[in-house]
Amino acid sequence: MIRTLTILILLIAPLYTLAGSFYTVNLAIYKEIKEINQTLSNFSPALRDTIVIEKDKHIYRVRTVLTKKRSLLTTLLPHYKKVFPHASIVTTFFPRRPTHSKHASTEKSAKDEENFYALLKDKTFYLAPVLRSSKDKKYLIKVVFGNTQVSYTPILGDIPPMTALYKVEGNRLFLYQKGLFNPNIYSLLEESRFKYHLISSWVGNKRINYLRYYLNLHDAKAYINLR
């Protein structure tokens, strides 16, 4: 169950719209990264995948990934408290326009924007999520982009299908549903390789993940079988 929730957090994050806030669980603050890794080894692989480490000047902040679902964090909070007794759920607000992301301050040319859209339009990809907990559980999703709509259909793994509208502006990929659109939630094309495109998901100036969009089903299956 927890593994399924982890996958959903990672995949649905770009579809969220801000209703003023996201939620996270503040776990701890450390000075040494080595100590963090030792402590996090007390979690199961699935729970470890919900935790991120952020460096803030000379300290490290440990928290969970952002989510709009406070109820989800309430359910998981007792598990976090077994390792971090003072863990607590907090509300996180984002500025309307991020100012510290290296991507936010870079203007992309119209040609780059057209190329990104052309790369997606009328194409089918196979998404292979990378999770440390996926050694005994494999996930594979078929992703179909039309002119303005994208669908996510699970091939392997207990993940619900999703459909959304999409557009590319300023070299950013935006997904939205029911007319709800938030410019602070987007994806970026990091690089294109022979077998797949590496696309990252962002909330404000926070990168949530990297995902591989394979061009061929066989290559995606081969990648999953290697893990």
Kinemage of the C-alpha trace (Angstrom):
@kinemage 1
@onewidth
@group {chain A} dominant
@subgroup {mainchain}
@vectorlist {calphas} color= white
{ca met a 1} P 0.000 0.000 0.000
{ca ile a 2} L 2.747 2.460 0.943
{ca arg a 3} L 4.644 1.683 -2.260
{ca thr a 4} L 1.556 2.449 -4.327
{ca leu a 5} L 1.122 5.769 -2.502
{ca thr a 6} L 4.780 6.586 -3.182
{ca ile a 7} L 4.337 6.001 -6.915
{ca leu a 8} L 1.210 8.147 -6.990
{ca ile a 9} L 2.977 11.038 -5.237
{ca leu a 10} L 5.752 10.965 -7.830
{ca leu a 11} L 3.527 10.650 -10.883
{ca ile a 12} L 0.606 12.891 -9.978
{ca ala a 13} L 2.695 15.741 -8.559
{ca pro a 14} L 2.743 17.629 -11.904
{ca leu a 15} L -1.092 17.518 -12.003
{ca tyr a 16} L -1.645 19.255 -8.687
{ca thr a 17} L -2.969 22.807 -8.639
{ca leu a 18} L -2.101 25.082 -5.751
{ca ala a 19} L -4.979 25.908 -3.467
{ca gly a 20} L -2.639 28.073 -1.459
{ca ser a 21} L -0.429 25.352 -0.039
{ca phe a 22} L 1.256 21.976 -0.079
{ca tyr a 23} L 1.971 19.771 2.906
{ca thr a 24} L 5.144 18.081 4.084
{ca val a 25} L 6.458 16.431 7.240
{ca asn a 26} L 9.484 18.122 8.784
{ca leu a 27} L 11.642 15.316 10.147
{ca ala a 28} L 14.984 16.690 11.342
{ca ile a 29} L 17.967 18.992 10.814
{ca tyr a 30} L 21.532 17.661 10.618
{ca lys a 31} L 25.030 18.998 10.135
{ca glu a 32} L 26.515 15.803 8.650
{ca ile a 33} L 25.113 13.898 5.680
{ca lys a 34} L 26.655 10.641 6.941
{ca glu a 35} L 24.537 10.762 10.078
{ca ile a 36} L 21.395 11.296 7.986
{ca asn a 37} L 22.030 8.216 5.860
{ca gln a 38} L 22.583 6.091 8.947
{ca thr a 39} L 19.312 7.285 10.471
{ca leu a 40} L 17.267 6.862 7.290
{ca ser a 41} L 18.399 3.244 7.021
{ca asn a 42} L 15.880 2.558 9.808
{ca phe a 43} L 13.026 3.140 7.351
{ca ser a 44} L 11.667 0.598 4.911
{ca pro a 45} L 12.717 1.239 1.275
{ca ala a 46} L 9.192 2.412 0.445
{ca leu a 47} L 9.101 5.026 3.210
{ca arg a 48} L 12.674 6.082 2.428
{ca asp a 49} L 11.495 6.969 -1.090
{ca thr a 50} L 9.092 9.556 0.360
{ca ile a 51} L 11.922 11.458 2.069
{ca val a 52} L 14.087 14.193 0.580
{ca ile a 53} L 17.236 15.898 1.894
{ca glu a 54} L 17.826 19.596 1.206
{ca lys a 55} L 21.067 21.432 1.870
{ca asp a 56} L 20.552 24.885 3.389
{ca lys a 57} L 23.908 26.655 3.755
{ca his a 58} L 25.743 24.595 6.411
{ca ile a 59} L 22.900 22.321 7.484
{ca tyr a 60} L 20.742 19.578 5.962
{ca arg a 61} L 16.977 19.579 6.289
{ca val a 62} L 15.157 16.252 6.120
{ca arg a 63} L 11.489 16.231 5.119
{ca thr a 64} L 8.962 14.303 3.042
{ca val a 65} L 8.028 14.995 -0.568
{ca leu a 66} L 5.355 17.641 -1.084
{ca thr a 67} L 1.734 16.628 -1.426
{ca lys a 68} L -1.692 18.244 -1.472
{ca lys a 69} L -3.093 15.331 0.534
{ca arg a 70} L -2.713 16.089 4.229
{ca ser a 71} L -4.684 12.931 5.019
{ca leu a 72} L -1.942 10.845 3.384
{ca leu a 73} L 0.710 12.406 5.627
{ca thr a 74} L -1.516 11.945 8.675
{ca thr a 75} L -1.645 8.227 7.888
{ca leu a 76} L 2.125 7.967 7.464
{ca leu a 77} L 3.079 10.256 10.367
{ca pro a 78} L 3.167 7.469 13.014
{ca his a 79} L 5.700 5.589 10.852
{ca tyr a 80} L 7.941 8.660 10.615
{ca lys a 81} L 7.670 9.261 14.364
{ca lys a 82} L 9.171 5.832 15.091
{ca val a 83} L 12.486 7.240 13.859
{ca phe a 84} L 11.895 10.983 14.326
{ca pro a 85} L 9.703 11.446 17.466
{ca his a 86} L 9.342 15.196 16.844
{ca ala a 87} L 8.168 14.861 13.238
{ca ser a 88} L 5.266 17.168 12.378
{ca ile a 89} L 3.111 18.095 9.403
{ca val a 90} L 3.591 21.652 8.146
{ca thr a 91} L 2.137 23.771 5.369
{ca thr a 92} L 4.455 25.002 2.623
{ca phe a 93} L 3.619 28.012 0.436
{ca phe a 94} L 5.267 28.826 -2.889
{ca pro a 95} L 5.777 32.250 -4.461
{ca arg a 96} L 3.804 32.910 -7.613
{ca arg a 97} L 6.988 32.956 -9.638
{ca pro a 98} L 10.093 31.053 -8.500
{ca thr a 99} L 13.239 33.168 -8.377
{ca his a 100} L 16.033 30.789 -7.353
{ca ser a 101} L 15.710 27.952 -9.838
{ca lys a 102} L 18.429 27.880 -12.437
{ca his a 103} L 15.688 27.076 -14.948
{ca ala a 104} L 13.407 29.922 -13.892
{ca ser a 105} L 15.859 32.647 -14.855
{ca thr a 106} L 16.725 31.170 -18.262
{ca glu a 107} L 14.664 32.284 -21.260
{ca lys a 108} L 14.271 29.567 -23.869
{ca ser a 109} L 13.994 30.408 -27.543
{ca ala a 110} L 10.822 29.850 -29.546
{ca lys a 111} L 12.675 27.221 -31.555
{ca asp a 112} L 13.488 25.212 -28.422
{ca glu a 113} L 9.849 25.406 -27.380
{ca glu a 114} L 8.706 24.151 -30.777
{ca asn a 115} L 11.217 21.310 -30.625
{ca phe a 116} L 10.000 20.180 -27.215
{ca tyr a 117} L 6.377 20.208 -28.380
{ca ala a 118} L 7.287 18.355 -31.590
{ca leu a 119} L 9.126 15.763 -29.500
{ca leu a 120} L 5.893 15.018 -27.585
{ca lys a 121} L 3.071 15.612 -30.087
{ca asp a 122} L 1.411 12.419 -31.395
{ca lys a 123} L 4.063 10.281 -29.732
{ca thr a 124} L 3.863 7.238 -27.479
{ca phe a 125} L 6.347 6.663 -24.666
{ca tyr a 126} L 6.872 4.098 -21.946
{ca leu a 127} L 7.513 5.501 -18.513
{ca ala a 128} L 9.704 3.462 -16.157
{ca pro a 129} L 9.705 5.086 -12.680
{ca val a 130} L 13.000 4.720 -10.814
{ca leu a 131} L 12.441 3.860 -7.160
{ca arg a 132} L 14.774 2.167 -4.709
{ca ser a 133} L 11.780 0.145 -3.532
{ca ser a 134} L 11.033 -1.281 -6.992
{ca lys a 135} L 13.387 -4.285 -6.753
{ca asp a 136} L 10.460 -6.555 -5.873
{ca lys a 137} L 7.741 -4.429 -7.493
{ca lys a 138} L 7.960 -3.254 -11.102
{ca tyr a 139} L 6.087 -0.340 -12.666
{ca leu a 140} L 5.595 0.469 -16.330
{ca ile a 141} L 3.237 3.066 -17.807
{ca lys a 142} L 2.227 3.769 -21.400
{ca val a 143} L 2.142 7.524 -22.077
{ca val a 144} L 0.342 8.809 -25.185
{ca phe a 145} L 0.555 12.480 -26.209
{ca gly a 146} L -1.990 13.853 -28.679
{ca asn a 147} L -2.182 17.464 -29.866
{ca thr a 148} L -3.335 18.797 -26.497
{ca gln a 149} L -4.089 15.747 -24.343
{ca val a 150} L -1.889 13.132 -22.653
{ca ser a 151} L -2.945 9.804 -21.144
{ca tyr a 152} L -1.119 7.561 -18.662
{ca thr a 153} L -2.110 3.876 -18.799
{ca pro a 154} L -0.480 1.334 -16.449
{ca ile a 155} L 1.066 -1.761 -18.005
{ca leu a 156} L 2.716 -3.071 -14.833
{ca gly a 157} L 1.948 -2.012 -11.269
{ca asp a 158} L -1.144 -1.019 -9.341
{ca ile a 159} L -1.483 2.575 -10.555
{ca pro a 160} L -4.746 4.215 -11.694
{ca pro a 161} L -4.907 5.528 -15.291
{ca met a 162} L -4.844 9.310 -15.735
{ca thr a 163} L -5.737 11.763 -18.494
{ca ala a 164} L -4.813 15.456 -18.624
{ca leu a 165} L -4.420 18.367 -20.990
{ca tyr a 166} L -0.918 19.616 -21.717
{ca lys a 167} L 0.922 22.496 -23.323
{ca val a 168} L 4.523 23.608 -23.792
{ca glu a 169} L 5.361 27.243 -23.023
{ca gly a 170} L 8.755 28.763 -22.314
{ca asn a 171} L 10.222 25.304 -22.913
{ca arg a 172} L 8.236 23.960 -19.945
{ca leu a 173} L 5.677 21.191 -20.081
{ca phe a 174} L 2.484 21.998 -18.150
{ca leu a 175} L -0.220 19.444 -17.323
{ca tyr a 176} L -3.649 20.472 -16.084
{ca gln a 177} L -7.162 19.138 -15.573
{ca lys a 178} L -10.642 20.658 -15.650
{ca gly a 179} L -9.250 23.998 -16.764
{ca leu a 180} L -7.105 24.350 -13.639
{ca phe a 181} L -3.601 25.574 -14.463
{ca asn a 182} L -0.702 26.522 -12.238
{ca pro a 183} L 2.544 27.942 -13.742
{ca asn a 184} L 4.566 26.822 -10.700
{ca ile a 185} L 4.070 23.129 -11.528
{ca tyr a 186} L 5.821 21.900 -14.664
{ca ser a 187} L 8.263 19.454 -16.251
{ca leu a 188} L 11.538 20.070 -18.084
{ca leu a 189} L 13.348 18.102 -20.752
{ca glu a 190} L 16.770 17.470 -19.225
{ca glu a 191} L 18.286 15.471 -22.074
{ca ser a 192} L 17.437 13.151 -24.955
{ca arg a 193} L 19.273 9.875 -25.374
{ca phe a 194} L 19.093 7.180 -27.994
{ca lys a 195} L 16.504 5.106 -26.142
{ca tyr a 196} L 14.714 7.586 -23.884
{ca his a 197} L 14.083 11.204 -22.891
{ca leu a 198} L 14.957 12.235 -19.342
{ca ile a 199} L 12.247 14.579 -18.008
{ca ser a 200} L 12.212 16.188 -14.561
{ca ser a 201} L 9.153 17.323 -12.556
{ca trp a 202} L 9.215 20.606 -10.623
{ca val a 203} L 7.031 22.342 -8.015
{ca gly a 204} L 8.155 25.962 -7.778
{ca asn a 205} L 11.929 25.792 -7.547
{ca lys a 206} L 11.899 22.278 -6.070
{ca arg a 207} L 12.719 19.337 -8.322
{ca ile a 208} L 10.510 16.378 -7.378
{ca asn a 209} L 11.972 13.648 -9.578
{ca tyr a 210} L 13.551 12.463 -12.813
{ca leu a 211} L 11.605 10.100 -15.073
{ca arg a 212} L 12.699 8.127 -18.134
{ca tyr a 213} L 10.303 8.244 -21.108
{ca tyr a 214} L 11.365 5.311 -23.310
{ca leu a 215} L 10.678 5.372 -27.037
{ca asn a 216} L 10.316 1.606 -27.274
{ca leu a 217} L 8.417 -0.826 -25.050
{ca his a 218} L 11.149 -3.457 -25.374
{ca asp a 219} L 13.812 -1.047 -24.091
{ca ala a 220} L 11.630 -0.002 -21.154
{ca lys a 221} L 11.052 -3.638 -20.181
{ca ala a 222} L 14.765 -4.383 -20.498
{ca tyr a 223} L 15.569 -1.463 -18.205
{ca ile a 224} L 13.051 -2.631 -15.611
{ca asn a 225} L 14.381 -6.193 -15.689
{ca leu a 226} L 17.897 -4.931 -14.951
{ca arg a 227} L 16.802 -3.312 -11.691
